[in-house]
Amino acid sequence: MGKDGREKRRGIRGVGMGSIDTETEIKCPKCKKIINRDRAAKNRYVCYECGYYFRVKTHNRIRMVADRKSFQPWFEEMEESNPLNYEGYEEKLAETREKSGVKEAVTVGECEIYGEKAVIGICESKFMMGSMGHVVGEKITCAIEKATERKLPVFLFCCSGGARMQEGIVSLMQMAKTSAAIKRHGEAGLLYATILTDPTTGGVTASFAMLGDVIMAEPGALIGFAGPRVIKQTLGQRLPEGFQTAEFLQEHGFVDGIVRRENLKKTLYFLIVTHRCREGNYADFKKNFDFHFEPTEIVKERYFRSLPRTAWEKVKAVRQVTRPAATDYIPYIFDYVVEAHGDRYYGDDKALVGAVAFLDGQPVTVLADVKGKDFAECARRNYGMPMPEGYRKTLRLMKQAEKFHRPIISFVNTPGAFCGVEAEERGQGEAIARNLLEMSALKVPVLCILIGEGGSGGALATAIGNEVWMMENATYSILSPEGFASILWKDADRAREASEVMNITSEDLKRLGVIERIVPEYGGADKSTVEAISGYLKEHIKEFLKKYTGMTGEQIAEERYERFRKY
């Protein structure tokens, strides 16, 4: 390598941002444009031309997320050794320390995030590509242990090429050691979250990077077990465009979401305050504690003039694509709704969504079937018919809610679980059954609201609540009227007749004791009544949560057991 090449490489190492053309300019590796160095730095090391995310040095990452002067490093005194007596390893470490400006590939410590205490760890790509040796593993393990002792959340910024080859099997053991510490931290009811940055691969991906209660990733980050180069050299396979990116992993269910740097600190703060609820404290409202909804005079008049609907009329009404969805009600009821993606196994089902939100300051987990409002959205959401990964996503989020003592609000609106070949291949029946099993014993309050169709086991899989409510014109049945007529009468054309004998309306189910409350629609759910229905729901959801203040998890689960035991 010539002199010019050496200078270029030194520049890249110095800033972690791409090739340097002058002291004030850098070349973006994505768009290839020459951009101003200082302007890029002020833009949180994001290319202002194309949005490319440059790698960030440890001290800059700390400045992004920690309150000013609040970071206190831990375990900086740990000394390296050469467990395999690998020739030249000590010299390599010394050289890397000097060039990177950090003592090891990870820096850990305590800080404050908008005044909230947390433990953070930052992996440094400039230190042997963030590779995991025994000191990296030990620092992470010690930090997690100390966080457990102090009852603090942990945020780990992952960036690594994987295990450190110079330490061989000793490096491999760090995967087990860090995972064991994370397990104990979780059993203490504490939050562990990871932020995957470019690149996160190898043994780090197969251990602490993918074990977060919440897993986030920066846009465009390379994430995978075996990187593209390893796959190509080992198997001769050339990977498709966009493979192993953060966006790819979200689509395939492995990360909760993509977080942009301008939102990073706010996101960490949100995670802290929504993952520290106390058992029995389910109505910690910060405002409008005595909120009372009163519909407008126009809505009252419309409700007064509305006529009762037959069962078949209700069936047709809830199937209308224009009928308001959960996504229409949620913004009126909850604040700062942050969606979580993926089942961590296969995919992110768009027919079933889950989120963490605030109800006037009280953290809650929100689940919802969503059908879609036009052809494109209906196709994307599979017309509200969940796949196995949808049920597994909701189960993951319900178990997370239980761990952190968040009540669960579930909006149900599905014609039923999808019954295609791919659903069967991925275990549709098992996924529904698992939800029934686990949901029955959740140790937090669960409220289920049928807002449209409640189709068979596909609906029941997210409707095992301490209470079940039903909107006035919603339906809830063992199967569709068409299916009922086909099975019992061998004539699907008798669907209207079937609807009248199946007892599928809110009035029928209230009489049978299947539901506790009928939610008024003020003449019919549409754009003009969304706000009124939302107001009614918000008031009564808050009343529902107040009932469980002071109750233990065991008492709440027992109440739900007895509710369904009576049938």
N, C-alpha and C positions, 0 to 999 in steps of 0.2 A: 504494500500500500504506500503510495506516495505521500508527500507532505500535505497536499490539498485534501486527500482522503482522510488523513489523520486528523486534520483540523475539523473537517466535517463531522467525523465520528465524535470528537471531543465536544463539539457543539451539541450534538444529539444527546449525549450523556449529561451535559450540563443542564439542559432544560426539560428533557423528556418530551419534546414537542415536535420533532421532525427536523428536517435538514435546515441549516441556517445559511442564508445568502449574505447577510451582513449582520452586524451587532444588533441592529434594530428590526431585522426582518427574518421571517421563517417561511418555509414552504410547507403548505398543508399536504400531507400524504394522500388525502382523498381527492380534493378538487384541484390539487397541484398549483394553486394560486399562491403568490407571494403576499403574505399578510404581515401587519405590524405586530411585533412581539408584545409591546406593552398593551396594545388594545386587546389582543388575545388573552393576555393575563387578566385584564380587567373583566373580560367576558368569561371568567372562571375556566380559562384554558380550553375554551371551545371556539372552533373556527367560526368567525362571524360571517364568512362567506357561504359555507356549506353545512355547518353544524357538527363537524367532526369533533369527537372528544379526544383531546390529547391526554396522554398519561400525566398524572399529577404527582409531584414530589410529596413526601410525608409532611413536611412543615406547611406546605400549601393546603393540603387536605385538612390538617388540624385547624388552620385559619378559617376554612370553609364551614366547619360544623361546630367548633367549640367557641363558647363565649371568650371574649378577649382576656388573655392572661390566665385562663382558668385551667389549662391543661397541665397536669402534673405527671411526668413520666414515671413508670414503674419498672423495676428489675433491669435497669440499664447496666448494672454491675456484673451481670452474667457474662462469664468468659467462655469463649469457644475452646473446643478441644478437637482433636483429630482422631475419632474413635477407630478408624480403619488404617491409621497411619498412611493416608494417601499422600504420595509425594507431591510437594509443592502447594498443598492445601492451605497451610498457614500463611504463606506468602500471598496466595490468591485472596484470602480473607483480608489481609492487611491492605492490599492494593484496593480492594473493593470498598473498604471502609473510607479510605481517603477520597476516592472518586465520588462515592454516593453521598457522603456527609452524614451517614447513619451508622450505628454500630452493628446492626443486623438487619435481616430482611423484614422484620416486623418491629414496630414501635407500639407499646401499650401504655395505658395510663388512665387516670381519672380526669374528667372535665365536667363542665356545666354546659347544658344546651338550653338556652333561654331560662337559665336559673335552675334547671333540673339536673341533678347529678347522674352521671352515666360513666361507664367504662368503654373506652374505644380502643381498637387496634387497627393499625394501618400497615398493610404490606407494601413494601417498596420495590418497584420493578427494577430500579437501578442497582439493587444489591443482588447480583447473581440471579436476575429475573425472578426475584421474590421466592426463590426455591426454599423448600422446607427442610431444614436440618434440625438437629436436636435442640439447639437454642431457640429457634423459632417455635418449635412445639412446646418447649418448656415455658417460654414467656407467655404464650397464649394460654396454656393450662394454668399457670400461676395467676394470670389476670382473671380468668374465669373463676377460679377458686376464691380469690380475694373478693370478686364481685358477689359471689354467692354468700360469703361471710358478711358482707356489708349490705346485702339485699339490693343490689344495683343491677340495672339492665346492662347488656353488653351489645355493642355494635362493632362488627368486624368488617373492615374494608379489605376484600380479598383481591389479590393480584399475584399470580404465580405461574411459573412454568411447570410446577409439580415438585416431586421429591428431589432432594439434593443428591446427585449421583455420587459425590465424593464421600458421602456418609452411608451409602448402601442401606443395609437392613435396619440400621439405627434410624435413618430417616423414615422408613416404612412404619416403624413403631410409633412415630409421632401421630399418625392417623388414628391409631387406637387410643392413645393417651388423651388427645384433645377431645375425641368423641366421648370418652368416659366422663370428662369434666363437664362437657355440655349437658350430658344426661343428668348429672347431679344438679346442675344449675336449673334445669327445667323442672326437676322433681321438687325443687324449692319454690316453684310457682313464679319464676322470674323470666323476663324476656331476654331472648337471644335472637338477634337479627343480623343478617349479613347483607352486604352491598357488594355485588360482583362487578369488578371493573376489568378492563382489558389488560392482559388476558387472564382468565382463571381456568386452569387446566390441571390434569394429572391427579396426583394424590391429594391435593388441596380440594379439588372439586369432589373427590370421592371421600371427603371427610368433613372438616368443619365448615367449608363454604356452603354445602347443601343441607345443613342441619338446622337452619334458622327456623324459629317460629314464623318469622316473616323473612322472605328472600326477595331482595330487590336487585336490579341490575342497571348499570348505566347504558344509555343508548349506544347500540353498535358494538358493545363489548363482545370479544371472542370468549365463549364459555363452552367447555366440553371436557370429557375425560381424556380422550386422545385427541390431540390437536390435528389440524389438517395435514401438516407435514408428516406426523407419525402415521396417520392413516394411509397416506399416499405411499410412504416408504414401506410400510408393512404389508398392505393389501393391494397396492397399486390402484386404489380408488381415487378418482378426482371428485371432490365434493361439489354439490350444486351451489349456485350463488345464494348468499344469505344463510347458509347452513352454519349452525353453532353460534349464531349471533344472539344477543339478548332478546331480540324480537322473536327469533325462532324458538327460543326456550319458553317465552311467555305463551306463544301459540300452542306449544306442546305440553303446557301445564306444569313447568318446572320452576317458574318464578312467579311471585305474586304481582309484580308490576315493574315497569320501567320508570326510573326516577331521574329527572333532569336536575342538573346541579343547582339551578336557581331555586329549586324547591326542596333541595336535600335537607337542609337544616330544619325547615318547617316540618318535613316528613318525619324526621327522627323525633322531634318534639311531640308530634301527633301520636307516634307509636308509644312513647313513654307514658303519656297521660291516658291512653286507651288500653294499656296493658298492665295496670296496677290497681284494678278495682278490688275491693274487699268483699269477702263473703257476707251476704246479708245486706249489702249497701246497693240496692238496685234502683233507688229513686233519688239519686244525688243530683237533683236538678239545680242549675245555677240561676235560672230565671223562670219567670212565669210559673212558679210552683203551683199556684192556684188557677192556672189557665182554665178558662171556661169558653167553650165554643158556642156561638150563637149565629145561626144561618141568617142571611140577609132576607129582607121582606120578599124580594123577588123569588128567592129559592123556596121560602115558606109557601108562597102562593102556588108555585109550580107543584110542590109536594102535595098540597091540599087538593089540587085539581087532577092529580094523576090517578089512573084507574088500575086496579089489580090486574096482573098478568097471569095467563095460564102457564102451566109447566112448559108446554111446547113453545110458547112465546118467549119464556125465559131462556130456553135452550137456544133459540135463534138469536136472542139479544146478546148472550155471552160469547157467541161465535163471531159476532161482528168485528171486523178488523179495526173499526174505529172506536171500539170500547176502550176506555182508559186502561192503561197497563200499570203495573207496580211502579215503573219508572216515571209515571206521571204523578203518583201520590207521594213517593219518597221525598222529592225536594221540598214539598210543603210540610212534611212531618219532621224530617231530620236535618241536621246541620253537618256540613263538612263531611260528606259521604265519600269514602275512599274504597274503590272496588279492589278486591283481591282475586287473583286469577289462579286457575289450575288445580289439578288433583294431585300433583307431584308424581304421577305415574304415567299418564298418557297424553292428556290434552286439557284444553280449557273450553268447556261446553258453554256456548253462548245462550242456550235455552234456560240455564239456571245460573243466576248471578249471585254473588255474595259480596258483602262490604262491611266495613266498620264505620260507624257514624256516631254522632252525638244526638241525643234527644234532650234538648235544653240543658246540655252539659253532662248528661248521663251517657257514658259510653255504651253502645249496643252493637250487636251483630245483626245485620239485616240480610235475609235470604229472599229470593224472588224468582218465580218462573216468569219468563218474558217471551211472548209470541212474536212480536214485531208489528209494525204499523203500515208497511208497504211490502211489495213483493220481494225486494232485495233484502230487507231486514228479516222478513219471515223466513226466507231461504237460509239466511245466515244463522238464525236462531232455531232452525228446524221446526218452525211453527209451534214453538213452546213444548216440544216433546223431548225431554232430557235423554241423554245417553248415559251409560254407566259412569263416565268421567264427571258428569254433572252431579250425580248423587255422591260420588266420592269427594268432589270438591266441597259440597255443602257439609258433608260429614267432617272433613278436615277443619272447616271453619267453625262448626259447632263444638268440636272437641277443643279447639283453641279458645272459643268463648268460655267453655267450662273451666279451662285452666286459669283464665284471667278474670273469672267471675263477672262476665258480661251477659246480660239477658239477651235472648234471641227473639227477633220478630221475623216471622216467615210469611210471605205473601204467596199464596198458592193460586195458580191459574194455568192449568195444563189439560189438554184433552187426554193425556196419559203418557206413559213412558214410551219411547221409540221402540218399535219391535222388529227392526230390520236385522239383516244378517250380521252387520258389524256390531250392533248392540249385543246380540247373542254371543258373538265371538269374544267380546270383552266382558261378559258376565253380567248381563243386565239384572237377572234375577237375584244374584248374590249381592249386587250393589244395593238394590232396594231392600232386601232382607237385612243387610248390615245396618242400613240407616234406621230401620224399625228397631232393631236390637239396641243400638247405641243411643238413639234419640229418646227411647223410653226411660233411660236411666240418667240423663243429663242432670247435673246438680245445680242448674241455674234456671230461672223462670223462662218458659217457652210459650210464646203466644203465636197462634197460627190463624191467618185471616184468608178465607177463600174469597177472592175478588172477582172470579169469573167461572171458568170450568174447573171442577174437581174430578178428574178422571181416574178412577180406580187406584191401584197400588202406586202408580206414578205420582199421584197427588198425595196419597197417604205417607209416602216416603219423606215428605217435608212437613207433615201436618200432625205429628205426635206432640201435642202441646198440653200445657196445664189448662189452657182454655183454647177453644176453637170458635172463632167467629165467622160469620158468613154475610156477605153483602146481600141486600134484599133480593136482587134478581139473579144471584149466582146459583150454580147447580153443583151437586156433589153426588156421585153415583158409582156403582160397582163397575159399570161400563157405559158406553154411549147408548141412547135409546135405540139406535139402529142395530147395534150389536145385541142388545137385549131381545129385540123383536126377532132377529135372525136366529138366535139360539133357542128361544122358547116357542116361537110361533113359525119359524122357518120362513119369515117374510119381513125383510127390512123395511118395506113400504109402510109397515104399521108402526113406524117410529113415533108419530104423534100420539097414538094410543098408548104406546109403551111409556112415554114420558109421564102420562097421567097416572099410571099405576105403580111407578117405580119409587115414589116418594123421594124426589130428588131436589125439591125446592127448600129454601131457607125455612119456610113455615113448617114443612114436613119434618125437617131434621131438628128443629127446635122442639117440636112436639115429641119426637123420639128420643130427645136427650143427647143427640149427637153433637150439637153445638150449644154454646152458652149465650150467644148474642147475635141479633140480626142488625146489621149496619144499614141505616137508611140510605137510599140513593137519591132522594129528593126529586122523584119523578123519573129517574133513570140516569145511570152513569154515562156522562158524556163530557165534552169540554167545559160546558157551563156549570157543571156540578162538581168538578174535580176538587176545587178549593174547599167547598162545603163538606164533601165527604172526608177530605184530608183533615179538616179541622175537627170533625167529629172523632175520627180515628185517633188523632193526637191527644185529645182530651182523655179519651177512655183508655188508651195505651198507658198514659201516665198514671191513671187510677189503678190499672191492672198491676203495674210495677210497684206501686205503694203497698199493695197487699203483701208483698214478699219481703219487705224490709224487716230485717231481724231474723228471718227464717234461715235455717241451716240448709246446706245442699241436700242432705239426706231427707229432710222434711219435704223439700220441693220435689225431689224424685219420687218419694212415696206418694205424694198427692197425685202426681201424674200416673203412677202405676194404678192407684185405686180408681182414677177416672176411667181408664180403659178396661179395668178389671170388671166393671159393672155390666158390660155388654154381653 
